[in-house]
Amino acid sequence: MKSAEGTEFNVHKAVLGSRSPVLKAHFAHDTTESYTNIVESPFEADVLQEVLTFIYSNKVPKAGEIPDKLLEAADYYQLDGLKSLCTQKLYEKLTAENAIDTLQLADRHHADSLKQLSLLFIKDRAGKFIKKSGGWSKVESVTLLQYTCDWFMKSDTN
């Protein structure tokens, strides 16, 4: 595999394919990767190294340092175990200052449990959240904003 900046990692395609449906597809179909045995990754070397460590060992030494980047990679390569680990690390770091960013990250990378936890966090600390984070002005996705409004309305009726 080759990182975005060109760092090469020696890996076994059978191992990669057994853990990631995305990587399996790279090698199984009539693609450049299946002929060259090189998959070019859109991720930087430090992130790719952690992804490969997870694929081979189920461990992620830097999960607490770069959980946002690893969540993106986990979503991209469909690595549910890594995604779950990143979700946990991001939840542990959740604050009023980063709640909207975390909510958007969860939405962008289909991390539904982190999305729900972020919404609960925001709801439970509404006053503090609005004061410290600048409110909802940071939300970039209209769909996410609508989902959030619907979620708050449903949670108020329960």
QUIVEN-V360276 format. One record per pair of residues at least 24 apart in sequence whose ideal C-beta (glycine too) atoms are under 10 Angstrom apart, sorted by sequence separation. I is the first residue (numbers start at 1). J is the second residue. D is the distance in whole Angstrom. If there is no record, write none. Layout:
I:J:D + I:J:D
//
This chain:
13:37:7 + 46:70:10 + 50:74:10 + 55:79:7 + 58:82:9 + 64:88:10 + 65:89:9 + 67:91:9 + 87:111:5 + 90:114:6 + 94:118:7 + 1:26:10 + 44:69:8 + 47:72:8 + 48:73:7 + 51:76:9 + 54:79:7 + 60:85:6 + 63:88:8 + 64:89:5 + 67:92:9 + 68:93:9 + 86:111:8 + 87:112:9 + 88:113:9 + 89:114:10 + 96:121:8 + 123:148:10 + 11:37:9 + 13:39:8 + 43:69:7 + 47:73:5 + 51:77:7 + 55:81:10 + 59:85:9 + 60:86:8 + 63:89:5 + 64:90:10 + 67:93:7 + 83:109:8 + 87:113:6 + 88:114:9 + 91:117:5 + 94:120:10 + 95:121:9 + 96:122:8 + 99:125:8 + 122:148:8 + 126:152:9 + 11:38:10 + 43:70:9 + 54:81:7 + 55:82:8 + 58:85:9 + 62:89:10 + 63:90:10 + 83:110:8 + 84:111:9 + 87:114:4 + 90:117:9 + 91:118:8 + 94:121:5 + 11:39:9 + 23:51:10 + 51:79:7 + 54:82:5 + 64:92:8 + 83:111:6 + 86:114:8 + 87:115:9 + 90:118:9 + 94:122:9 + 119:147:9 + 123:151:9 + 43:72:8 + 44:73:10 + 48:77:10 + 53:82:10 + 60:89:9 + 64:93:8 + 84:113:8 + 88:117:10 + 96:125:6 + 99:128:10 + 100:129:8 + 115:144:9 + 119:148:6 + 122:151:10 + 123:152:7 + 8:38:8 + 9:39:10 + 42:72:9 + 43:73:5 + 68:98:10 + 75:105:10 + 83:113:9 + 84:114:10 + 87:117:8 + 91:121:8 + 95:125:9 + 96:126:10 + 99:129:6 + 118:148:9 + 122:152:9 + 20:51:9 + 42:73:9 + 51:82:7 + 54:85:8 + 71:102:10 + 83:114:9 + 94:125:10 + 96:127:9 + 97:128:10 + 120:151:10 + 1:33:9 + 9:41:9 + 19:51:10 + 23:55:8 + 41:73:8 + 50:82:8 + 54:86:10 + 78:110:10 + 96:128:5 + 97:129:9 + 101:133:9 + 107:139:9 + 108:140:9 + 115:147:8 + 119:151:5 + 123:155:7 + 19:52:10 + 43:76:8 + 68:101:8 + 72:105:8 + 75:108:8 + 76:109:8 + 95:128:10 + 96:129:5 + 99:132:9 + 100:133:6 + 107:140:10 + 108:141:8 + 115:148:9 + 119:152:8 + 123:156:9 + 2:36:10 + 6:40:9 + 7:41:9 + 20:54:10 + 42:76:7 + 43:77:9 + 68:102:8 + 71:105:7 + 75:109:4 + 95:129:9 + 96:130:9 + 98:132:10 + 99:133:6 + 100:134:8 + 104:138:8 + 107:141:6 + 16:51:10 + 19:54:8 + 20:55:7 + 41:76:9 + 67:102:10 + 71:106:8 + 74:109:8 + 75:110:6 + 96:131:8 + 97:132:5 + 98:133:8 + 100:135:8 + 103:138:9 + 104:139:7 + 116:151:8 + 120:155:8 + 1:37:10 + 2:38:6 + 4:40:8 + 5:41:10 + 9:45:8 + 16:52:8 + 19:55:5 + 41:77:9 + 50:86:10 + 72:108:8 + 73:109:9 + 74:110:10 + 75:111:7 + 96:132:4 + 97:133:6 + 100:136:7 + 103:139:8 + 104:140:6 + 107:143:8 + 108:144:9 + 115:151:9 + 119:155:8 + 1:38:7 + 2:39:7 + 3:40:8 + 4:41:6 + 7:44:8 + 8:45:9 + 11:48:10 + 15:52:9 + 18:55:9 + 19:56:8 + 68:105:6 + 71:108:9 + 72:109:6 + 74:111:9 + 95:132:8 + 96:133:6 + 97:134:9 + 100:137:9 + 101:138:7 + 104:141:7 + 107:144:5 + 1:39:5 + 2:40:5 + 3:41:6 + 4:42:6 + 5:43:10 + 7:45:4 + 17:55:10 + 67:105:9 + 71:109:5 + 95:133:9 + 100:138:5 + 101:139:10 + 103:141:10 + 106:144:9 + 1:40:8 + 2:41:6 + 3:42:9 + 4:43:6 + 5:44:6 + 6:45:9 + 7:46:9 + 9:48:7 + 16:55:6 + 19:58:9 + 71:110:10 + 72:111:10 + 99:138:10 + 100:139:6 + 1:41:6 + 3:43:6 + 4:44:5 + 5:45:6 + 9:49:7 + 15:55:6 + 16:56:9 + 71:111:6 + 100:140:9 + 104:144:7 + 107:147:8 + 3:44:6 + 4:45:8 + 7:48:7 + 11:52:6 + 15:56:6 + 68:109:9 + 103:144:7 + 107:148:9 + 1:43:10 + 3:45:4 + 7:49:8 + 9:51:10 + 10:52:10 + 2:45:9 + 3:46:8 + 4:47:9 + 5:48:10 + 9:52:6 + 12:55:10 + 71:114:8 + 3:47:8 + 4:48:8 + 11:55:8 + 12:56:9 + 100:144:10 + 103:147:10 + 3:48:5 + 11:56:8 + 103:148:7 + 2:48:9 + 3:49:8 + 1:48:7 + 67:114:10 + 1:49:10 + 100:148:10 + 1:51:9 + 1:52:7 + 22:75:10 + 25:78:10 + 20:74:10 + 22:76:7 + 23:77:6 + 24:78:10 + 22:77:5 + 23:78:9 + 20:76:9 + 21:77:8 + 22:78:5 + 23:79:9 + 20:77:4 + 21:78:5 + 22:79:9 + 19:77:8 + 20:78:6 + 21:79:9 + 19:78:9 + 20:79:6 + 19:79:7 + 16:77:9 + 19:81:9 + 20:82:10 + 19:82:9
//
